[in-house]
Amino acid sequence: MRVFEVMTGEVKTVKPGVSASEARDRMRQQQIHHLVVTDGADPVGILSDRDLGGARMSRATATIAVSELMTRPVVTVPATTLVTKAANLMRGRSIGSLVVTSDKGRVVGIVTVSDLLDLIGRGAGRQPSRQARPPLSRQAWKQPRIRKVQRQRLHA
């Protein structure tokens, strides 16, 4: 499975000069936890609700510009990246999201830990039920490796 299959395509962005309180208000209104910080069309950082101090943002933090609180450099992955590779990258760097880019480097989405947990919750990676699996062909049973195992059992 590829990242583009699980990512959120509607990326919410913020400019570096926006105040932390305005960014927090946007996150609350849109019920999200990450904003991609962009300078023009280029991602320059990412801002999470944790960067803002969580639910309780201090008054001092409220007036600070997003550019001072954001995490940089932003970690990006191509849309065709395998989900397992993206998950390992997030785990290895202890980050909660990755910005997804097109082949031309344009931001096309964001994938978060929540997206990956939703994927697991839906049961991705499970074996399909017996009825949904295609029947094995006779050729599969005639492979040399299988015959060798059968011979070993007969002589044991």
C-alpha positions in Angstrom: 0.0 0.0 0.0 1.3 3.5 -0.9 1.1 6.7 1.1 -1.2 8.4 -1.4 -3.8 5.8 -0.5 -3.9 6.8 3.2 -2.9 10.5 3.2 -5.1 13.5 3.8 -5.2 15.3 0.6 -6.5 18.6 1.9 -3.4 20.1 3.4 -3.9 23.1 5.8 -1.1 25.6 5.6 0.1 28.7 7.4 2.6 31.4 6.6 5.7 31.8 8.8 4.8 35.2 10.1 1.4 34.2 11.5 1.1 34.4 15.3 0.9 31.2 17.3 -2.5 32.0 18.7 -3.9 32.4 15.2 -2.4 29.1 14.2 -3.9 27.4 17.3 -7.3 28.9 16.4 -7.1 27.5 12.9 -6.2 24.1 14.2 -9.1 24.1 16.6 -11.6 25.3 14.0 -10.6 22.7 11.5 -10.0 20.0 14.1 -6.5 19.2 13.0 -3.2 18.7 14.8 -0.7 19.8 12.1 -0.2 22.8 9.9 2.3 22.9 7.1 4.3 26.1 7.2 4.8 27.4 3.6 6.8 30.2 2.0 5.0 30.6 -1.3 4.4 27.1 -2.5 7.4 25.6 -0.7 7.1 23.8 2.7 9.6 25.3 5.1 8.4 23.6 8.3 5.5 22.0 10.2 3.7 23.1 13.2 1.9 20.7 15.6 -0.3 21.3 18.5 2.5 20.1 20.7 4.8 22.8 19.3 2.2 25.3 20.6 2.2 23.8 24.0 -0.8 21.5 23.7 -4.2 22.6 25.0 -2.7 25.2 27.3 -0.7 27.7 25.4 0.9 30.4 27.5 0.2 34.1 26.9 3.9 34.5 26.0 3.8 31.8 23.4 0.6 33.3 21.9 2.4 36.3 20.4 5.4 34.4 19.0 5.5 33.9 15.2 4.9 30.4 13.8 8.4 30.5 12.3 10.0 30.4 15.8 7.9 27.4 16.9 7.7 25.2 13.8 9.8 22.1 13.3 12.3 22.4 10.5 13.4 21.0 8.2 10.1 19.5 7.2 10.3 15.8 6.4 8.7 14.9 3.1 8.0 11.7 1.2 6.9 11.1 -2.4 3.3 10.0 -2.7 4.4 6.6 -4.0 6.3 5.7 -0.8 5.3 2.5 0.8 3.2 3.0 4.0 5.6 0.7 5.9 8.6 2.9 4.9 6.7 6.0 5.9 5.8 4.5 9.3 9.4 3.5 9.9 10.6 7.0 9.0 8.1 8.5 11.5 9.0 6.1 14.2 12.8 6.5 13.6 12.6 10.3 13.8 9.9 10.4 16.5 7.6 12.6 14.5 3.8 12.6 14.1 3.5 13.5 10.4 5.1 13.6 7.0 4.4 16.0 4.2 3.6 14.2 1.0 4.9 15.6 -2.3 4.4 15.0 -5.9 7.2 14.0 -8.3 7.7 17.7 -8.9 8.0 18.5 -5.2 4.6 20.1 -4.8 2.8 19.5 -1.6 -0.1 17.0 -2.3 -1.0 15.7 1.2 0.0 14.9 4.7 0.1 11.5 6.4 -0.1 11.3 10.2 0.1 8.7 12.9 -3.7 8.9 13.1 -3.9 8.0 9.4 -1.7 4.9 9.9 -3.7 3.9 13.0 -6.9 4.2 10.9 -5.4 1.9 8.4 -4.5 -0.7 11.0 -8.0 -0.4 12.5 -9.6 -1.1 9.1 -7.6 -4.3 8.9 -5.1 -3.5 6.2 -2.5 -6.3 5.8 -4.9 -9.0 7.0 -5.3 -12.1 5.0 -8.6 -12.1 3.1 -11.2 -14.6 4.1 -10.9 -18.2 2.7 -13.8 -17.5 0.3 -12.2 -14.3 -1.0 -8.8 -16.0 -1.8 -8.3 -17.4 -5.3 -8.0 -21.2 -5.3 -4.5 -22.5 -5.6 -3.7 -23.8 -9.0 -2.4 -27.3 -9.5 0.9 -25.8 -10.7 1.5 -24.4 -7.2 1.6 -27.9 -5.8 4.0 -29.2 -8.5 6.9 -27.0 -7.5 10.1 -28.8 -6.7 10.4 -27.4 -3.2 7.1 -28.7 -2.2 7.7 -32.2 -3.7 11.1 -32.3 -1.8 9.3 -31.6 1.5 6.7 -34.3 0.8 9.5 -36.8 0.0 11.2 -36.1 3.3 8.0 -36.8 5.2 7.6 -40.1 3.4 11.1 -41.3 4.3 11.0 -40.1 7.9 
